[in-house]
């Protein structure tokens, strides 16, 4: 009897014990592939950033930049030469040593003429990368860059090895605390603890990142506890129910995600600033936040995060006013309105927000043909192909106002004055001067009505009440799991 009772207890306890070292976390979007250095999809970083791949520097949970594969660095007096001391004893997951040659390969690949890095502009200021010895690398810039260490923390700047680059999209090999195990497309990516990790060993032995795009399915999976957490939970209307359930915790943080109604500035009629201004005045931000996001989100009037100390509140430049919108359209020669396309990627903010925006635009005479696209289609048609009139997307990259200085970027804003302003900002290292220039940049794109600025994306996470260490905020789009553990 005693032996049978012990056996029964063991059977009951074993699933719980297994759960203490495993984690299943869901996100909404599946990445198109697993190479963060050759695609704009933030979902890649959501799976791999600080889990499988690491850079010379990295973003901490509070948004600060800290050492990663570089343990230290020195900057020359003229601000153009950075000498990085690399950590010793670091190896890639395939067993090969991490050295300065890997840093050179990564950065030379990212800035090469044929580079497909989505943030190639981050590396254009690098004039040369020199290997001093296996643990020391020298990066020479063409001019001082006050944002350089910040840029190196992006997911697009993680270090990759030449030996494993051929299959990186399906078999990522990094230096991080977790190794890649399996990608079941359409369902999940599985990771395992890296027993040879250079840093503190993760508490988790294994982690599964599941992809659940449908909000109803997300609710069902969470309530059934088929998953342990959902990062970026896609149905904010359910949050009160989770908050009232002691099995769960609800963590609502902020993101770097400026959610915008992007306009194709290179195509009629959006090449006309009056038309763009009309669109901005036709949009009721709060109605979108309330209707699509159930109150989760902060209105913005420019492409900058409200939690940033340098943010300027410019929402008063584009208040909701349909009468002004109609008058601006008439002044621009569109008294009868016009028709355009509205192409929407999968996230809830886009699909739900798109229906509301379409109705608001209809009120001022702008008819939209809505097309729902999967993420890979959106990247191909809108981001790369620029085949759109309007689209809705949240830009989750940190401090990314510099995209407006890139005429070839998907919304095709080409303003030499802004480009010069951003070049000056890059070359400026004095904090007060940088703050002033950042404010000028925010005002310029807001007054040009480049896009209609909607809201800063909130980041709700629903998790098992016993989980600790999940990121609250999203200083970059990522779900680092090395510090996640189960409480007793």
MARZA-345767 format. One line per 4 residues: number of its first residue (from 1); for each residue x, y, z of C-alpha. Coordinates in steps of 0.25 Angstrom, whole numbers, plus 2048, in hexadecimal, padded with zeros to 3 digits. Example, Ala and Ser with C-alpha at 12.3 -4.5 7.8 and 13.67 -1.06 7.14 Angstrom:
2
1	831,7EE,81F; 837,7FC,81D .
end
This chain:
488
1	800,800,800; 80B,809,804; 813,806,7F7; 806,808,7EF .
5	804,816,7F5; 812,81A,7F2; 810,816,7E3; 803,81D,7E2 .
9	80A,82A,7E8; 815,829,7DE; 80C,828,7D2; 804,834,7D7 .
13	811,83C,7DA; 819,839,7CD; 811,842,7C4; 813,84E,7CD .
17	822,84B,7CF; 823,84A,7C0; 81C,858,7BF; 826,85E,7C9 .
21	831,85D,7BF; 82A,85F,7B2; 822,86A,7AC; 818,86C,7A1 .
25	816,87A,79D; 80D,87F,791; 80F,88B,788; 805,88F,77D .
29	80E,890,771; 817,885,76B; 824,889,765; 826,887,756 .
33	834,881,759; 83E,881,764; 849,88B,760; 847,898,767 .
37	852,89E,75E; 84A,89D,751; 83C,8A1,753; 833,8AC,759 .
41	82A,8A3,760; 82A,8A6,76F; 825,898,772; 833,892,76F .
45	838,89A,77B; 82C,896,783; 831,888,783; 840,889,782 .
49	845,896,788; 84E,894,794; 849,885,794; 851,87F,788 .
53	858,88C,783; 860,897,789; 867,8A3,785; 873,8AB,78A .
57	869,8B3,793; 85B,8B0,796; 84E,8B7,79C; 84B,8B4,7AA .
61	83D,8B3,7AF; 83D,8C2,7B2; 841,8C6,7A4; 850,8C9,7A9 .
65	85B,8C4,7A0; 865,8BA,7A7; 871,8B2,7A3; 86E,8A4,79D .
69	878,89D,795; 881,8A9,797; 885,8AA,7A5; 88B,8B8,7A4 .
73	88F,8C3,799; 897,8CF,798; 893,8DB,78F; 89E,8E4,788 .
77	89E,8F3,78C; 899,8F7,77E; 88D,8ED,780; 890,8E5,773 .
81	897,8D8,778; 891,8CE,782; 89A,8C3,787; 892,8B8,78D .
85	897,8AD,796; 890,8A0,794; 88C,896,79F; 895,88A,7A0 .
89	890,87C,79F; 884,87F,797; 880,874,78D; 875,873,782 .
93	86A,868,784; 872,860,77A; 87E,860,783; 886,86A,77B .
97	88D,875,782; 888,883,782; 893,88C,77D; 895,89A,778 .
101	895,894,76A; 886,891,76C; 884,8A0,770; 88B,8A4,763 .
105	883,89A,75A; 876,89F,760; 878,8AE,75F; 87E,8AD,751 .
109	872,8A4,74C; 868,8AE,752; 86E,8BA,74B; 872,8B3,73E .
113	86D,8B9,731; 864,8AC,72F; 85F,8AC,73E; 851,8A8,740 .
117	851,8AD,74F; 844,8B4,751; 84C,8BF,75A; 858,8C0,751 .
121	858,8CF,754; 85D,8CC,762; 86A,8C7,75C; 86C,8D1,751 .
125	875,8DA,75A; 87F,8CF,75C; 88B,8D1,753; 893,8C5,757 .
129	893,8B9,761; 8A1,8B4,765; 8A5,8A8,76D; 8B0,8AB,777 .
133	8B0,89E,77D; 8A6,892,780; 8A0,89A,78C; 8A2,8A8,786 .
137	89A,8AF,77B; 89C,8BD,776; 890,8C4,76F; 893,8D1,768 .
141	888,8DB,765; 888,8E5,75A; 883,8F0,764; 87F,8F0,773 .
145	872,8E9,775; 86B,8EC,783; 862,8E0,781; 86C,8D5,77D .
149	86C,8CC,789; 85D,8CD,789; 85D,8C9,77A; 865,8BD,77E .
153	85A,8B8,787; 850,8B6,77C; 84C,8A8,778; 851,8AC,76A .
157	85F,8AD,770; 860,89F,777; 86D,898,775; 86C,88C,76B .
161	877,882,766; 87B,880,758; 87C,871,75A; 86D,871,75D .
165	867,87C,754; 863,873,749; 857,86D,751; 855,878,75B .
169	846,87A,756; 842,86C,75A; 84D,868,764; 852,874,76C .
173	85F,873,773; 863,87D,77D; 86A,87F,78B; 85E,881,793 .
177	858,87A,7A0; 84F,871,798; 852,869,78C; 849,867,780 .
181	842,859,780; 837,859,776; 82D,862,76E; 820,85B,76B .
185	81B,865,761; 80D,86A,764; 80E,866,772; 81A,868,77B .
189	829,86A,77D; 830,862,787; 83D,866,78F; 845,85F,799 .
193	84F,864,7A4; 85D,866,79F; 865,85F,7A9; 872,866,7A4 .
197	86C,874,7A5; 877,87E,7A9; 86D,885,7B3; 864,881,7BE .
201	85D,875,7BB; 84E,876,7B8; 844,870,7C2; 83C,86A,7B7 .
205	841,85D,7B0; 838,85F,7A4; 82F,869,79E; 824,868,793 .
209	820,875,78C; 812,872,786; 80B,87A,77B; 7FD,87D,77D .
213	7F7,888,774; 7E9,887,777; 7E4,88F,783; 7D9,885,786 .
217	7E3,879,786; 7EC,881,78F; 7E2,883,799; 7DE,874,799 .
221	7ED,86F,79A; 7EF,879,7A6; 7E3,875,7AD; 7E5,866,7AB .
225	7F4,869,7B0; 7F9,862,7A3; 803,86D,7A3; 80A,873,7AF .
229	80B,882,7AA; 806,88A,79E; 810,896,79B; 808,8A1,794 .
233	7FB,89B,797; 7F2,89E,78A; 7E4,8A0,791; 7E5,8AB,79B .
237	7D6,8AA,79E; 7D9,89D,7A5; 7E3,8A3,7AF; 7D9,8A6,7BA .
241	7D5,898,7BA; 7E3,893,7BC; 7E6,89E,7C6; 7DA,898,7CF .
245	7DF,88A,7CE; 7EA,886,7D8; 7F1,87C,7CF; 7F6,888,7C6 .
249	7FD,895,7C7; 7FB,8A0,7BD; 807,8A9,7BA; 805,8B5,7B1 .
253	811,8BC,7AD; 815,8C6,7A2; 81C,8C4,795; 824,8CB,78A .
257	819,8C8,781; 814,8D5,77A; 807,8D0,773; 805,8D8,767 .
261	7FC,8D9,75B; 807,8DA,751; 805,8E1,743; 80C,8DE,736 .
265	813,8EC,735; 818,8E9,727; 80A,8E6,721; 7FE,8EF,71E .
269	7F7,8F4,726; 7FF,8F2,732; 80B,8F9,72B; 803,906,72E .
273	805,90B,73D; 7F7,911,73D; 7F1,903,73B; 7FA,8FD,745 .
277	7F6,908,74F; 7E7,905,74C; 7E9,8F6,74F; 7EF,8FA,75C .
281	7E3,903,760; 7D9,8F8,75C; 7DF,8EE,766; 7D9,8ED,774 .
285	7E5,8E7,77C; 7DD,8E5,789; 7D2,8DE,781; 7DC,8D4,77C .
289	7E3,8D2,789; 7D5,8D0,790; 7CF,8C7,785; 7DB,8BF,780 .
293	7E4,8BF,78C; 7D9,8C0,797; 7E0,8CC,79D; 7EE,8C7,79D .
297	7F7,8D1,796; 7FC,8DF,797; 7F9,8E9,78C; 805,8EF,784 .
301	807,8FA,77A; 814,8F6,774; 81D,8EA,773; 823,8EA,781 .
305	820,8E2,78E; 819,8EA,799; 821,8E4,7A4; 82E,8E9,79E .
309	833,8F6,7A5; 835,8FD,797; 826,8FA,793; 81F,907,78E .
313	80F,906,78F; 80B,90A,781; 7FD,904,781; 7F7,913,780 .
317	7FD,914,772; 7F3,909,76D; 7E6,909,776; 7DA,902,771 .
321	7D2,90B,768; 7CB,906,75C; 7C7,914,758; 7D5,918,756 .
325	7D8,90B,74F; 7CD,90D,745; 7D2,91B,743; 7E0,917,741 .
329	7DC,90C,737; 7D4,917,72F; 7E0,920,72F; 7E9,915,729 .
333	7DF,912,71E; 7D8,906,724; 7CA,90D,728; 7C3,900,724 .
337	7CE,8F7,72C; 7D5,8EC,726; 7D8,8DD,727; 7E4,8D6,72C .
341	7E9,8C9,732; 7EB,8C5,741; 7F4,8B9,742; 7F4,8B3,750 .
345	7FE,8A9,757; 7F8,89F,761; 7FA,8A6,76E; 7ED,8AA,775 .
349	7F0,8B8,776; 7F1,8B8,767; 7E5,8AF,763; 7DC,8B5,76E .
353	7E1,8C3,76C; 7E0,8C3,75D; 7D1,8C1,75E; 7CF,8CD,767 .
357	7D9,8D5,75E; 7D2,8D1,751; 7C5,8D6,757; 7CB,8E3,75C .
361	7D1,8E6,74E; 7C4,8E3,747; 7BE,8EE,74F; 7C7,8F8,748 .
365	7C5,8F2,73A; 7D1,8E8,73A; 7CD,8DA,736; 7D7,8CF,739 .
369	7D8,8C1,734; 7DC,8B9,740; 7E6,8AD,73D; 7EA,8A4,749 .
373	7F8,89F,746; 800,894,74E; 80D,899,753; 816,894,748 .
377	80C,89A,73E; 80D,8A7,745; 81C,8A8,744; 81C,8A4,736 .
381	811,8AD,731; 812,8B9,73A; 81F,8BA,740; 828,8B5,735 .
385	81E,8B7,729; 818,8C5,72D; 80B,8C0,727; 801,8C7,730 .
389	7FA,8D4,733; 7F8,8D2,742; 7FC,8C8,74C; 7FC,8C7,75B .
393	809,8C2,762; 80F,8C3,770; 81E,8C7,76F; 824,8C0,77A .
397	833,8C3,778; 839,8CC,783; 83C,8DB,77F; 839,8D9,771 .
401	835,8E7,76C; 841,8E6,763; 839,8DD,759; 833,8EB,754 .
405	840,8EE,74F; 840,8E2,745; 839,8E6,738; 838,8D7,734 .
409	831,8D3,741; 823,8CE,73E; 81B,8DA,741; 825,8E2,737 .
413	827,8EF,73F; 832,8F7,738; 835,904,73F; 844,909,73E .
417	842,912,74A; 83E,907,753; 84A,8FE,74D; 853,909,751 .
421	84D,90B,75F; 84F,8FC,761; 85D,8FC,75C; 860,907,766 .
425	85A,8FF,771; 862,8F3,76E; 86F,8FC,76F; 86B,902,77C .
429	86F,8FC,789; 86B,908,793; 85E,903,79A; 857,910,79A .
433	85A,913,78C; 855,905,788; 848,908,790; 846,915,788 .
437	848,90E,77B; 83F,902,77E; 834,90C,782; 836,913,774 .
441	835,906,76D; 828,903,774; 822,910,770; 827,90F,762 .
445	820,902,75E; 814,906,766; 812,913,75F; 815,90C,751 .
449	80A,902,755; 812,8F7,74F; 809,8EC,756; 7FD,8ED,75F .
453	803,8EA,76D; 7F9,8E2,775; 7FE,8DC,782; 809,8D6,78A .
457	807,8C7,78B; 805,8C2,799; 80A,8B4,79C; 801,8AB,7A4 .
461	807,89E,7A9; 7FE,893,7AF; 806,889,7B7; 805,87E,7C1 .
465	805,885,7CF; 811,87D,7D3; 81A,882,7C8; 825,88C,7CB .
469	82F,894,7C2; 826,897,7B6; 829,8A4,7AF; 81E,8AE,7B3 .
473	822,8B9,7A8; 828,8B7,79A; 834,8C0,799; 836,8B7,78C .
477	82D,8AC,787; 832,8A0,78F; 82E,896,799; 83B,893,7A0 .
481	83A,886,7A8; 847,885,7AF; 842,88C,7BC; 834,885,7BC .
485	831,87B,7C7; 826,874,7CE; 823,878,7DD; 821,86E,7E8 .
end
